[in-house]
Amino acid sequence: MKYLIFRVPSSAFRVLLFSHLLSPFLLFSQSSPIVLLHTNDTHSNFERYTEPGLGDVGGILQRYSFIRETRNQYPNTIVADAGDFSQGTPYFNLFKGVPEIELMNMLGYDVVALGNHEFDNGSKALTKRLKLANFKIVCANYKFKNNTLSKLVKPYAVINISGTKIGFFGLLCDMKRIVMPNYYKETTFLDPIISAQKTVELLKNREGCDIIVCLSHLGFDVEFPDDITDRILAEKVSGIDFIIGGHTHKLIEEPVIVNHTKILQAKKNGIYVGKLTITH
């Protein structure tokens, strides 16, 4: 197993990323490696901005260019997000989260988890804009009383790419401490460990997945005493190959390995794009 860190040259698009190259990983045959690009906590950041110590970073156009170039080079590319693509700039306040969905459609996201900030203007408003999404939306540990939202958000999604079945499922933190109650009143929080165990079993036994990825908005570090974090999830639930995390805005430059699960996270605001390359 080998890990590499790349930074796109400043003469190019000024997108920052980190990359993990795994070889070997699974015994399957493919003509081209599978590349999984991932983001988290982009928080309605569409424009480049200055980050202390890093200079000009981020930008939706720069991310678009990087994703397009990666897909041109590697046809078997999947783009995923671990939640909180909403809230953080005036764009969200003015346009109520619609541009975030439309731009993620443009960037070609394939599968996206919900974060707590997706509920910042209520579940009804979230439902309305998720109808615009061209990507799969996953969350396995919430029940939704809103029937339309329950149809739009599934516990998991399976993507078949070059004969390899990759199962993605989402987990969201308990919103009761961080979101106004009237915004999430149509939801019921379920234990993430139990939900993950059930979903992993379904993905393995019913769906026959070769790779299982959790898009987690639980967080890497403990925020409240009884939090379930990505580390705890990996300790208690076997069979998850990768946890792509969010919520705590942590930059993990090399995967943290717990119970054979690799935990990744790409900071915040679209500064970084994680790139995981799976070869045989």
N, C-alpha and C positions, 0 to 999 in steps of 0.2 A: 504494500500500500504506500503510495507516494502522494505528497501534497505540495502544490505549487501556489504561489501568490502572484497574481498579475495586476498591473495597473495600466490602463489604456493610456498611451502617450498623450501629453498635453497638446501636441500638434494635431491629434485626432479629435475626439469628441469630449474629452475631459470627464468621461464617466469613470468612476473608480469601481473596481470590482475585486473580489478574491475568488480563487478557483481551487477546487479539490479534484485531483485525478486519482481514481481508484483502479488498480489493476493488480491482480485479478479480483473479480467480485462474484459473478455468478457463471454457471456453466450453461450459457446459451450462445448461439451463433448469430452474428449480425454483421452486415456489410459496413455499417457506420456506427460509431459509438452513440450512446444516448447522452444527451446533454440536458441537464436540468438547470435552468436559470431561475433564481428566486430573489424576491424582495420582501420587505416587511415594513410596516409603519411608515409608509411614504407620506401620509398626513397631508394630502392635498397640495403637495409641493410640485408645481408645474415648471417653475423657472429655476435657473441656476442662482445660487446665492453664495455668499462668502462664509465659510466655516473656519473658525480660528484654528490655525495650525495646518489647514489643508488648502486654503485658498478658495477659488471658485469650484463649486461642486454641484452635482445633481443636474436636474433639467430633464423634462419629459422628452424633448427632441433628441437629446444626447442618449437617453435610455433607448429610445426608439431605434436610433442608428445602430447602437450596439446589438440590440436584439435582432434586427434585420441582418446585420453582418454575420452574427452567430448562426442564424438559421440558413443563410446562404452557404456557409461553410459546413454546417452539420445539419442535414435534413431532419434528423431524429431529435429535434429540440423541443422541450416542453418548458413553458413559462408559468411559474406559480407565485402566489403571494400569500403571506401568513397573516393578513388582516391589518386593520387600521389604515386603510387607504383613504379614509375620510378625516376631515377636521384638522386644523392646524394653520391654515392661511385664510385670508378673506375670500378666496374663491369658494370655499365651502359655505361660508356665511351668506354670500351673495347668491350663489346658484344652487344651494341645497344638495350638493353631492352628485348632481347629474354629470358635470364634465369629467369627474373621476371615472365614472363607468364608461363614458364614451371614449375617453383616452385609453383606458385599459383595453377596450375593444380594438382600438387602433393599433396598440402595441402588440396585440395578439396573445394576451394572457389565455391560458388554457383552463386553469383551475385556481380558485381563490377561496381562502377561509374568511370568516367574519371576525372582525375585531370589535372591541367594546365601543369604539368611536363611530362605528357604522350605525349605532342606535342613538346618536346624539340629537337627532331631531325626530325620534320616535320610530316605532316599528312599522307604522303605516306608511310614513314617508320612505323608509328603507325599502319596503315592499314595492312601492311605485317605481323607484329608480332601479331596483334589481331586475325588473321586467325588461330593462334595456340591455342587460348583460348578454354578451355572446359567449361567455365562459361559464364553466361549471362552478357552483358555489357549494361549499361543504361545511357542515357543522354537525358533529355526532352527539354532543352532550347538551343540547337544548331542545325542548319541545316548544312548538309555536302554536298558539291558539288561533292566530291569523292563518286561515286555510290557504290563502294565496302564498304567503311566505313559506309555509310548510311544503308547498309544491315547488317553490323556487330553490329552497335550500335543502340539500340531501345530506344524509350522514356521510356518504362517501361517493367517490367517482372512480371509475376504472378507465384508464387510457391504454389502448393497445397500440404499441408502436413497434413496427418491424417484428411482430410476433411475440414481443415481450409485454406482458400485462403488468401495468403499474397501478396499484391502488392508492388513492389519496383519501385521507379522511381529515376532518377538521375538529379542533377542540378550542373552546372559548372559556376564558376565565369567568369566575363568578362576578357578575356585574353589580351586585347589590351594594358594594362599597364605593363604586366609582362612576356609576351612571344614575341619573335621577330616576326614581322609581316609576314615574308615569311614562318614561320612555321605553322601559323594558317590561311593562306590566303584562304584556301578552306572551311572555316567555316563561319557561320553567327550566331552571338549572338542574342538570343531572351530573352525578359524580363522574368526573373525567376518567378515573381509573377503570371503573366498571364499564363505562361507555367505550373506552379504548379497547378493553379486553374483548368485548362483544364484537366490535367492528373488525378488529384484527382477525378474529376467528372467521367472520363472514368473508373477509377478503381472501383469506387463505383457502378455506374449505368450500365455500360456495362459488366464489369468483375465480379461484385458481390463480391468484396473482403471484408473479415472480418477485416483485419488489413492493414493499409497503412503505409509504411516506405519510407521516403525520404533519399536517400544517397546523402548528400549534400557536394559539394566542394566550397561552398560560403564563409565559414568562420564564426566563432562565434563572433569575434570582428571586428569593422570597420577598414579597412586598408586605404581606400580612401573615401572622403566625401560622394559620392553618392552610396556607396556599399549597396547591399542588403545582409544582414547577416541572419544567422539561426533564430535569435530572430525576426527580421522583417518579415521573411517568416512565422514564426509561428503566429505572430500577425495578418497578413493579409490574411492568407489562413487557413480556418478551414477544419477539416477532416483528418489532418495528425496525426497519432498516435505517431510516433517516427521520429525524425530527427537524423540520424547518421551522424555527421559532420566531416569535415576535413579542411585542408588548413591553419588554424591558430595554429595548433600544441598544442591545449589546452587539459589539462587533466581535465575532468569533472567527479568528483568522485561520485556525486549524480546528477541525471538528473535535468536539469533546466526546469521548467514547465512554458510554455507560452501558453495561450489560449487552455489549455488542451492537448497540445503537449509536449512530453518529448524530450528534446534535450540532446544528448550524444556526447562525443568525447574522443578519447583514445590517446592523445598526439601525438607521432611520433616514427619513426624508429623501430616499432615493440616492443617497450619497454613494452607496455600494450596490452592486448587483452580484449575488453569489452565483458561482458557476461550478456545477458538479458534473464531472465527466465520468461516465461508467463504461468501461471497456472490458473485454475479456482476454 
